[in-house]
Amino acid sequence: MFAGALAARKGAHTLVVARGLGGTHVGPGVVEVWGYDGVRRLAGSPEDELGRLESKHPLALAGRLALREAVSEFQKMCAAAAYPLAGSLDKNFFLPTAMGAVRPTCLAPESFVAGEVRQSGELTLARLPGFRDFFADLAAANLSAAGYSARAISLDLPDTPARRDSFATDLARLFDSPQYREKVAAQWRDSLKGVTRLGLPAILGLRQAAAARRDVQEKLGVELFEIPILPPSVPGIRLFDALKRAIEDSGGRVTIGPRATGWGDRQQISGIGAETAGGVRFYAARHIILATGGFRHGGLDAPEPGLVRETVFELPVATGEQWFAPLYWEGHPYARFGVRVNEKMQPLNSNGKVIYENVRVVGGLLAGADRDREGSREGIDLATAYAAISNL
């Protein structure tokens, strides 16, 4: 989506074809660039850690300039959608998770920032009776055990669905309404005496998130922060909508649903085929950005033991003899499997030669990174997308 937005803004006739919604709707809605040092300690500064990268790591291939420019452009897109992201490459925020762990985050929605665990003052987490996707007592207990002052309090929500469980998206749509926010503030005000920072599951608005948080915060006189919870991810949906708007406002299109297949020969890729209900529809393209993700998202497939295939163009995949570490919690070698590329993000064969001049590969499909253990997932997405578009 970011690559599509960048291409459309450059004036390219842009179409984004996606099998599904990707990771936005299940992810926390933040940008992690580098979260952990070599011994799994929380990294205070992504910038400081990037100097230790191996030369074939996707962030090293994209380069620091591309990363900086990508972060800046992404923040501009989100600000234009009235959903500003705070942060920079200089330092990470340490933000609470729904389980009461701490997530090192480079960029976060402004509504998350007051949850920085290193700030002075107690963290008060809202227990919302009837809402089953956030367990404030568990989160508060785990934060307290880690040395951060935290507690939970009960706050009732008015007008929740009567005959089924509430989803985060239900509540977020309610908070888009000024009238609902007035009702909530009136109901909560007396219960918040002595509270300075109040943590809520990420439900403070879907389409009007920044305005909703400011409004409720002013009415309560308490600093609010959101915590990402189980899918559907409201912060992730906000980011998806911001990127989709950036693409469409620049004349691009987004098509969700078809499975994409390669169209071309051994020398040149002509475009893709989209498998629609009415048959395969072919889209010719001068340039193709392949951002299908790894095993989790379908960009890589393992049809039989020891075999890995890239699912659109049958590009060669760099693997290894070992797939798994002896212990579950260790880093598993398969996480680093993927397509090798050069600095322009063009796919390479085993001899280091470019396979297709007009194809760029970005994001989780790339070899050489364990994005979860590094805390580098979105940083790689943004930097490699920016490098790919810059080198068209």
Secondary structure as the mmCIF struct_conf table of DSSP 4:
data_model
#
loop_
_struct_conf.conf_type_id
_struct_conf.id
_struct_conf.beg_label_comp_id
_struct_conf.beg_label_asym_id
_struct_conf.beg_label_seq_id
_struct_conf.end_label_comp_id
_struct_conf.end_label_asym_id
_struct_conf.end_label_seq_id
HELX_RH_AL_P HELX_RH_AL_P1 PHE A 2 ARG A 9
TURN_TY1_P TURN_TY1_P1 LYS A 10 GLY A 11
STRN STRN1 LEU A 15 ALA A 18
BEND BEND1 ARG A 19 GLY A 20
TURN_TY1_P TURN_TY1_P2 GLY A 22 VAL A 26
BEND BEND2 GLY A 27 GLY A 27
BEND BEND3 GLY A 29 GLY A 29
STRN STRN2 VAL A 31 VAL A 31
BEND BEND4 VAL A 33 VAL A 33
STRN STRN3 TYR A 36 TYR A 36
TURN_TY1_P TURN_TY1_P3 GLY A 38 VAL A 39
BEND BEND5 ARG A 40 ARG A 40
HELX_LH_PP_P HELX_LH_PP_P1 ARG A 41 ARG A 41
STRN STRN4 LEU A 42 LEU A 42
HELX_LH_PP_P HELX_LH_PP_P2 ALA A 43 ALA A 43
BEND BEND6 GLY A 44 GLY A 44
HELX_RH_AL_P HELX_RH_AL_P2 PRO A 46 LEU A 50
TURN_TY1_P TURN_TY1_P4 GLY A 51 ARG A 52
TURN_TY1_P TURN_TY1_P5 SER A 55 LYS A 56
BEND BEND7 HIS A 57 HIS A 57
HELX_RH_AL_P HELX_RH_AL_P3 PRO A 58 ALA A 62
HELX_RH_AL_P HELX_RH_AL_P4 ARG A 64 ALA A 80
TURN_TY1_P TURN_TY1_P6 ALA A 81 ALA A 82
STRN STRN5 LEU A 85 GLY A 87
STRN STRN6 SER A 88 SER A 88
TURN_TY1_P TURN_TY1_P7 LEU A 89 ASP A 90
STRN STRN7 LYS A 91 LYS A 91
STRN STRN8 PHE A 93 PRO A 96
TURN_TY1_P TURN_TY1_P8 ALA A 98 MET A 99
BEND BEND8 GLY A 100 GLY A 100
STRN STRN9 VAL A 102 THR A 105
BEND BEND9 CYS A 106 CYS A 106
STRN STRN10 LEU A 107 PRO A 109
HELX_RH_3T_P HELX_RH_3T_P1 GLU A 110 GLY A 115
TURN_TY1_P TURN_TY1_P9 VAL A 117 ARG A 118
BEND BEND10 GLN A 119 GLY A 121
STRN STRN11 LEU A 123 ARG A 127
TURN_TY1_P TURN_TY1_P10 PRO A 129 GLY A 130
TURN_TY1_P TURN_TY1_P11 ARG A 132 ASP A 133
HELX_RH_AL_P HELX_RH_AL_P5 ALA A 136 ALA A 145
TURN_TY1_P TURN_TY1_P12 ALA A 146 GLY A 147
STRN STRN12 ALA A 150 SER A 154
HELX_LH_PP_P HELX_LH_PP_P3 ASP A 156 LEU A 157
TURN_TY1_P TURN_TY1_P13 PRO A 158 ASP A 159
BEND BEND11 ALA A 162 ARG A 164
HELX_LH_PP_P HELX_LH_PP_P4 ASP A 165 PHE A 167
HELX_RH_AL_P HELX_RH_AL_P6 ALA A 168 PHE A 175
TURN_TY1_P TURN_TY1_P14 ASP A 176 ASP A 176
BEND BEND12 SER A 177 SER A 177
HELX_RH_AL_P HELX_RH_AL_P7 PRO A 178 TRP A 188
HELX_RH_3T_P HELX_RH_3T_P2 ARG A 189 LEU A 192
TURN_TY1_P TURN_TY1_P15 LYS A 193 GLY A 194
BEND BEND13 THR A 196 THR A 196
STRN STRN13 ARG A 197 PRO A 201
BEND BEND14 ALA A 202 ALA A 202
BEND BEND15 LEU A 204 LEU A 204
BEND BEND16 LEU A 206 GLN A 208
HELX_RH_AL_P HELX_RH_AL_P8 ALA A 209 LEU A 220
TURN_TY1_P TURN_TY1_P16 GLY A 221 GLY A 221
BEND BEND17 VAL A 222 VAL A 222
STRN STRN14 GLU A 223 ILE A 227
BEND BEND18 LEU A 230 PRO A 232
HELX_RH_AL_P HELX_RH_AL_P9 VAL A 234 ASP A 249
TURN_TY1_P TURN_TY1_P17 SER A 250 GLY A 251
STRN STRN15 ARG A 253 ILE A 256
BEND BEND19 GLY A 257 GLY A 257
HELX_LH_PP_P HELX_LH_PP_P5 PRO A 258 PRO A 258
STRN STRN16 ARG A 259 GLY A 264
BEND BEND20 ARG A 266 GLN A 267
STRN STRN17 ILE A 269 THR A 276
TURN_TY1_P TURN_TY1_P18 ALA A 277 GLY A 278
STRN STRN18 GLY A 279 ALA A 284
BEND BEND21 ARG A 286 ARG A 286
STRN STRN19 ILE A 288 LEU A 290
BEND BEND22 GLY A 294 GLY A 294
TURN_TY1_P TURN_TY1_P19 PHE A 295 GLY A 298
BEND BEND23 GLY A 299 GLY A 299
STRN STRN20 LEU A 300 GLU A 304
TURN_TY1_P TURN_TY1_P20 PRO A 305 GLY A 306
STRN STRN21 LEU A 307 GLU A 310
TURN_TY1_P TURN_TY1_P21 THR A 311 PHE A 313
STRN STRN22 ALA A 318 ALA A 318
BEND BEND24 GLU A 321 GLU A 321
BEND BEND25 PHE A 324 PHE A 324
BEND BEND26 PRO A 326 LEU A 327
TURN_TY1_P TURN_TY1_P22 TYR A 328 TRP A 329
BEND BEND27 GLU A 330 GLU A 330
HELX_LH_PP_P HELX_LH_PP_P6 GLY A 331 HIS A 332
HELX_RH_3T_P HELX_RH_3T_P3 PRO A 333 ARG A 336
STRN STRN23 GLY A 338 VAL A 339
STRN STRN24 VAL A 341 VAL A 341
TURN_TY1_P TURN_TY1_P23 GLU A 343 LYS A 344
STRN STRN25 PRO A 347 LEU A 348
TURN_TY1_P TURN_TY1_P24 SER A 350 ASN A 351
BEND BEND28 GLY A 352 GLY A 352
STRN STRN26 VAL A 354 VAL A 354
BEND BEND29 ILE A 355 ILE A 355
TURN_TY1_P TURN_TY1_P25 GLU A 357 ASN A 358
STRN STRN27 VAL A 359 VAL A 361
HELX_RH_3T_P HELX_RH_3T_P4 GLY A 363 LEU A 365
STRN STRN28 LEU A 366 LEU A 366
BEND BEND30 ALA A 367 GLY A 368
HELX_RH_AL_P HELX_RH_AL_P10 ARG A 371 GLU A 374
TURN_TY1_P TURN_TY1_P26 GLY A 375 GLY A 375
HELX_RH_AL_P HELX_RH_AL_P11 ARG A 377 SER A 390
TURN_TY1_P TURN_TY1_P27 ASN A 391 ASN A 391
#
